[in-house]
Structures are given as C-alpha cells and as structure tokens.
Amino acid sequence: MGDMGKSHGWKQYPRHVANAWDSFIDWRRRKRGERSFFIQHLRRMNAVNVLDVACGTGYDSIRLAKEGFEVTSLDASPHMLERAKYNAAKERVILRCVRADWKKLDSCFKPASFHAVIFLGNSFTHLFDRPDRESVLSSIHRLLKTRGMLIIDHRNYDMILDTGYKSKHKFVYCGENFEVIPVVRRDDLIRFSYFGKKHHWFLDIYPIRTNEMLELLANAGFSKIETFGDFERPFAKYGADFIQHVAIKK
Ligand SMILES: C[S@@+](CC[C@H](N)C(=O)[O-])C[C@H]1O[C@@H](n2cnc3c(N)ncnc32)[C@H](O)[C@@H]1O
C-alpha cells in the first residue's frame, strides 16, 4: 500500500491531534449516545479486569474506572497516553497505563489476564494488513480468560463504501465543530480529513466491512458474536454510523 504514502497507525496521533481529540469526541455527547451500553455488557459477565487496548485520551478507561472496573489502559501513542493521564488526574481517577504496540501484546500480559478487552473508537481499522488483523485478534483472545468478552467497534464502512459517508453526530465522535470528509475512498484505504475551528489533520484507515470483522472474530476463536448498529439491534445495514460487536471467547 505504499502507493499513496499511507500514514501509519499510532504515529498518526502526534501531540496536536492528541490535544484536539477530546473536543473531537465531546465526552458529554458521546456518553449520551452510548448510554450505559458497555457497562451493561461488562456487568452481564461479571467483568472485573478490563483491558482498554486503544485507550486514546482515556474516555472509556476513565468511565469504566469510575464504575469500579479495574482498568488497564494501553496505547502506543505517547501523546494520547499523556492526555489520558491528564484527563484521569482531572477526574481523580488513577489509570494503569501501558505504552505498547498491539503487535507486542503477548509480551505485555500473561495469557488469561482479563475478563474483558475493549477495542473502541474505530481503532482496529488502523491495521492495514490482514495477517496483522488476525494476529492481534489472536493475541487478544489469548489475553482473555475463558468466556471472556471482547467489545470491538468500527465505523459503518459498508455504508461509507457503498452509499457514501454521512454522520448523525450523535455517536462516538460527536464534536460539533468538526467536519469529517473522506478525501480518499477506496476498498483498501479511506483517508479522512478532520477540520475543526482550530485544527486540521488526516487519518488513514482500513475500511473493514462487517462481514470481514465477523469472519476474523470467528477465526480467532470467538463465538456468540452479537452485532449492534449505533448500540441498537436490529439495525439497518446502511443506517448506523458505528457498528459494535460483542464477542465471547469459547
Ligand atoms: C481512533 S483512536 C481511538 C482512541 C479511543 N479509543 C477513543 O475512542 O477515543 C485510535 C487509538 O489507537 C492507537 N493505536 C493505533 N495503532 C496502534 C497500535 N498499533 N498499537 C497501539 N495503539 C495503537 C492510537 O494511538 C489511538 O490512540
């Protein structure tokens, strides 16, 4: 994929992006959109230890820590992690932070360390190569205890690729002052442009379709996979902005 000088994974999160990320999320609106979806699913299986494997600026980690979960927060971008620690201090929450690449997960934690792993905010789509997607999901599967839960999400790329990008601005990334435009839209690459009042950056991602995600989850050994669109089920294929999968380790 070197043809367009595609940008790479966590290196797309330098300091100026990390500093703008929270206004791109809009924590209050994100919480309103998801309500207690994640908390309910994690409580349903009595999760205690949760790995937030793409913690970014800490939105999910902080929310779950406040709810009493024991959260480990991992990210490879030092700037996103720094911001997560800053946000945690503001909210009087202590986060257990780990700086690592997903490709090194097996050397960071012992097998069966977690009741649940969350992989949220359209993060998995930073993996452009199929073998990387497979091996990262296998590592996560190993890190989970038996009957552990993975919750993973992505934008609705079936909609974006087949019918075009649109957004209700109500889910996940809700900042009103940002305009998101896919300036490149191909089956193997989407380059999003993010325009805010004071910010502008690009993000390159792999547009994973729901069927591929389901196939990868099953191949990695997950079962009982439930799929939601904007936190609801059933949902219209081209109607939801974000897709969530809740999968159980066999
Ligand atoms: C789209 S952001 C999502 C952050 C957060 N989950 C949220 O919802 O706001 C993706 C995050 O994944 C991290 N990331 C991307 N590639 C990674 C990799 N290979 N290993 C670890 N973290 C990575 C980035 O640094 C970034 O913080």
The ligand as a Gaussian input file, in Angstrom:
#p B3LYP/6-31G(d) Opt

LIG

0 1
 C       -9.165000       6.331000      16.715000
 S       -8.182000       6.460000      18.171000
 C       -9.338000       5.917000      19.386000
 C       -8.984000       6.268000      20.797000
 C      -10.075000       5.956000      21.834000
 N      -10.375000       4.553000      21.934000
 C      -11.330000       6.735000      21.532000
 O      -12.363000       6.105000      21.275000
 O      -11.299000       7.961000      21.578000
 C       -7.113000       5.076000      17.945000
 C       -6.053000       4.884000      19.013000
 O       -5.363000       3.676000      18.722000
 C       -3.962000       3.883000      18.949000
 N       -3.214000       2.952000      18.094000
 C       -3.208000       2.914000      16.739000
 N       -2.408000       1.918000      16.307000
 C       -1.920000       1.314000      17.426000
 C       -1.046000       0.210000      17.637000
 N       -0.527000      -0.465000      16.612000
 N       -0.762000      -0.158000      18.902000
 C       -1.293000       0.530000      19.959000
 N       -2.114000       1.595000      19.820000
 C       -2.412000       1.978000      18.567000
 C       -3.726000       5.332000      18.597000
 O       -2.563000       5.817000      19.201000
 C       -5.017000       5.995000      19.081000
 O       -4.901000       6.465000      20.396000

